Amino acid sequence: MDSCFADIMVEFLAVAFHNILYYASVYPKNVFETRRKYNIVVYQCIHPEIKQYIDLCLKSASECLKAGQLHRIIFSVTNNKYEPLMKFVFDVSKNETFDDINDAYLVQVEQNLRAFCLQLSALSDKFRSLPEDVSFTINLHTTESTAVSMATNPDFEEFPLVEVSELTQDTDIIVPIRSFPIRRFKLDTYIEMPTT
């Protein structure tokens, strides 16, 4: 796996997750502070337990990315029964048209990451219909062998992966956010709004 890609993805996912929490009003606005990333203002939750949970999820995601075994990340805004109200999906696939010379300094990658954040802000009207008592979950789609490998790794003892039997849901609405290459990989991002 391209370690540059893994680093870029984990950094981007951290920004995306915190901004989703902010725009979905999962927590009060006063637990967020503004930061500059990708040359724009973004939000970061300053609550220590929330930050720790996201950081531990991202540590697991990084390990899966470095092993080349992370195919999808789903950040779900859930109701008080932990049923998804909206899913932010990050699909990772191979970039068949990768060229070392094209975007060698990652300028286009940064522009695409900035565009994602701006589009997320523009889509904030989609969050207005969410109830007040929402929460969130983060799901990593990886292979069983990677999950077993991480379960036996002492670095992940404090935050083990928990296998979830996937339940399929009908989706009425899919809102594309952005699709773009990051070196040898391609990232497709979209929102799924399950049928109620």
Secondary structure, 3 states (H helix, E strand, C coil): CCHHHHHHHHHHHHHHHHHHHHHCCCCCHHHEEEEEECCEEEEEECCHHHHHHHHHHHHHHHHHHHCCCEEEEEEEEECCCCCEEEEEEEEEEECCCCCCCCCCCCHHHHHHHHHHHHHHHHHHHHHCCCCCCCEEEEEEEECHHHHHHHHCCHHHCCCCCCCCCCCCCCEEEEEEEEEEEECCEEEEEEEEEECC
